[in-house]
């Protein structure tokens, strides 16, 4: 596309950004503790390294099942391209906090 055409489209509000908003996979509202624990057991044993949610890890605190599951859901999402529908949901809000940075 020629630059002048792109400029005209922007001025008319016709050009929509092709860059998708960043997304994260986090625990879905209503996910049960049993589901989150089962997900963590499988993910940490077979899919990803869960060192960040272990004592001393950057995402250990707060030490809650929901926070740990959200971090690992997103880690699996980033590495495998899957957001576990049984416990996870896609969010456009960055869930990072303090030392715990979701990638």
C-alpha positions in Angstrom: 0.0 0.0 0.0 1.3 3.5 -0.8 2.1 5.7 2.2 -0.4 8.4 1.0 -3.2 5.8 0.9 -2.3 4.6 4.4 -2.3 8.2 5.7 -5.7 8.9 4.1 -7.1 5.7 5.6 -5.8 6.6 9.1 -7.3 10.1 8.8 -10.7 8.6 7.8 -10.5 6.1 10.6 -10.6 3.2 8.2 -7.3 1.5 9.2 -7.6 -0.9 12.0 -4.4 -2.1 13.7 -3.3 -5.6 12.7 -1.5 -6.1 16.0 -3.6 -8.2 18.3 -3.9 -7.2 21.9 -1.7 -9.2 24.2 -3.5 -12.0 25.9 -3.0 -14.1 29.0 -4.5 -17.4 30.2 -5.7 -17.2 33.8 -8.0 -19.1 36.1 -11.6 -18.7 35.0 -14.2 -17.4 37.5 -15.9 -20.4 39.1 -13.0 -22.8 38.6 -13.1 -25.3 41.5 -10.1 -26.1 43.7 -10.0 -29.7 42.6 -9.9 -28.6 38.9 -7.0 -26.2 39.6 -5.1 -28.8 41.6 -5.5 -31.4 38.9 -4.4 -29.0 36.3 -1.3 -28.1 38.3 -0.4 -31.7 38.9 -0.5 -32.5 35.2 1.2 -29.3 34.0 4.0 -29.4 36.6 4.7 -33.1 36.0 4.4 -33.2 32.2 4.3 -29.8 30.5 6.3 -27.0 32.1 8.8 -26.2 34.9 6.9 -24.9 37.9 9.9 -23.6 39.9 8.5 -20.0 39.9 5.5 -21.1 42.1 7.6 -23.1 44.6 8.9 -21.5 47.8 11.4 -18.8 46.9 10.1 -18.5 43.4 9.2 -15.2 41.9 5.5 -16.2 41.8 5.2 -18.2 45.1 3.6 -15.3 47.0 0.8 -15.0 47.5 0.7 -18.7 48.2 -2.8 -19.4 46.9 -4.0 -22.2 44.5 -5.6 -19.6 42.3 -2.5 -17.5 41.9 -0.3 -20.5 41.2 -2.8 -22.0 38.8 -3.1 -18.7 36.9 0.7 -18.4 36.5 1.1 -22.0 35.3 -2.0 -21.7 33.0 -0.3 -18.8 31.3 3.1 -20.6 31.2 1.4 -23.5 29.4 -0.4 -21.1 27.1 2.8 -19.4 26.1 4.8 -22.6 25.6 2.1 -24.9 24.1 -0.4 -22.4 22.7 -3.2 -23.9 24.8 -5.5 -22.4 27.5 -7.0 -25.2 29.4 -10.8 -24.6 29.0 -11.6 -26.6 32.1 -10.0 -24.0 34.4 -8.7 -21.2 32.3 -10.0 -18.2 30.4 -8.3 -15.7 28.1 -7.8 -12.2 29.6 -6.5 -9.0 28.0 -5.5 -7.7 31.4 -1.9 -8.3 32.4 -2.1 -10.3 35.6 1.6 -9.6 36.5 2.3 -8.2 40.0 5.4 -7.4 42.0 8.2 -9.8 41.1 5.7 -12.2 39.4 5.8 -11.2 35.7 3.7 -13.1 33.3 5.3 -13.3 29.9 
